[in-house]
């Protein structure tokens, strides 16, 4: 599969899409200036793409991307330290630990959300997917599944309420 350039691009994009929020969140915790965080994120993606042939299938793509982002951030800080921006190494290490903990917390919440989504009935899961994953309008969803917009709004509200309660309950049970 890795021999075909189209398959390589498709695989990279699938993995990147699934992990981009996680990687960006890590960067943003360490570089809270949005423009700079976005620049570092773009550079991270470029490096990940250029080194994608070294990525081992089956490994944690997000962790691999975070490792690359970590190195880019270190270089960024080194350059900044020469221009009056300097953080003590202890503070940098503390920020790094906080970023990794935030990512773990985000990963846990995403996993719990997936578990809760799987508890929805198939129609509600489809409506949630269309609305939030594919950004389909309520009107278009109603037309697509032959329901009124009012029914879709009610189903979305109930599904969102169920998901919120399910996530809170599951996290409380897991001590998260």
Secondary structure, 3 states (H helix, E strand, C coil): CCCCHHHHHHHHHHHHHHHHHHHHHHHHHHCCCHHHHHHHHHHHHHHHHHCHHHCCCCCCHHHHHHHHHHHHHHHHHHHHHCCCCCCCHHHHHHHHHHHHHHHHHHHHHHHHHHHHHCCCCHHHHHHHHHHHHCCCCHHHHHHHCCCCHHHHHHHHHHHHHHHHHHHHHHHHHHCC
